[in-house]
């Protein structure tokens, strides 16, 4: 099983700034959890679900 992704990696996938990804997490648009009470990790399944719901996204596909 592959590891969950960092905020920086998800930002690169969506072509967005890492702070935007953190905003999505805060608003519940992406599921995530904190690792070692500091670093966010985003499950790959959450990214795939978010891509389905994003209209006019970056055009990048993950998977």
C-alpha positions, 0 to 999 in steps of 0.5 A: 500500500502506498503512503498518504501524501504531503501537502506539498505533493498534493499542491503539485498535483493540483497546481496550487499553493500549499496554503490553498491545500491547507484551506481545503483541509480546514473547510473539509473539502479534503480529508486529512490527518496530522502526523506527529501532531504537526504535518498534514497527510492526505489519503490518496482516496481523498484526492481522487474524490476531490478531483471528481468534485472539482469543476474547472480544476487544473486538468491534472489527473491523479491515480 
